[in-house]
Amino acid sequence: MRGTWRVGIVLVAIACALCVVWADDQPQVTVHDKGMKTSAARWECTPGHEIHRQQISLASGARSYTIQVQGCFDPSHGAQHPCNEGLFGMPSPTRANWYAAGFMKVLVNGVDAVLYQDAAPRVMETGERGVVQFQWAHPAAEVGLRLMMLPGGSCLLADLQWRPREGQTVETVALALTCYPSYFTTANQRTGDRHCMTPRIDESEGHALDMVPGEDTWLYYYDTVFDMANGEGDGPCGALLAPAGVNGGRVSIGGYAVSTTINLDPGAGEARVGFYDFTGMTNAEAEKYMQQQALTDLAQLTETNFRPAPVREFDLAAFTAETNRLLEAAGEDGAALRPEVEELLARVAELKPAADAGDWAAEAELAGMLQTSADTFWKLKAFAVLNG
Ligand SMILES: [Zn+2]
């Protein structure tokens, strides 16, 4: 008996050592939800209205991005949650570039879906990948966005989906993006020299760049004055654009804001884009990155399945059979767990087909359940072994 224990302790020690080595070797994505904060509106809406603000950061090891969603939750606005400052922003790595207070609108029939914040942002995955999900209850369509970072990645990958509601028609879908490359020129009474470069063309300030779908797959936004090589600005930014579902678009290169409109095919139901903030890099370094790496990132953006693997690979029939076998094997020891396990089985059986049909709320709930129920199943398995 004493020998068996000793072998056991040695095995546990080896396992722990392997875990430490494994954890060190595997690059991880850290997702941090800073939680929802409320404050009384000042300039954001009617003074005294309640503003909700939530920040979530994703860190890949190479780059870290913080997303901020905000809106006014005063009942007088009905289903909309407006905010004069903007709704969907990127406050770090810098407030410039993809604008801190609001850099993205998802215009469905001309109305920003982000106004209709439905569920709170949800962290779907952390570790091997980092994924955050946003859902918006636009009157014409259910709209969802998933942001993902891969270990060591520089790009914030985005999957946008929209599904028309019953009896509703989605006539137009467009992304309206706002960036201030490297520096807030006008606000600081400075003059820069903005540019937007794609694989096809380089266009300068004061002009519009009409995008050629399928060719302008990356966009690199920079300012030749506010270049870290000159000791000015924070560094440039960029975007990726997967060709599927894109009808065209235009970049209006202003001296202050640079506005990018991407027109999507309303019937496609999905589009994929990516965002870069090259804070800390010179223009030359960032341009080199785009020229050499953007197409690799684009392939990742196109090929990556944004659904959480545990849900996607979840086999309901096998899970049900195994759970019933364990309940049987656990005998009387498992009796106390039975009501909880049976309730879980019933809910999972409802959620899995809904998740497979594209219901993101169901997918998020199922992903959460599979994670939180792990403890219960460990206990059930232990009882089954003890009884076996
Ligand atoms: Zn308000």
Residues whose N, C-alpha, C, O or C-beta is under 5 A from the ligand:
A	BS01	ZN	C45 T46 H49 C72 D74
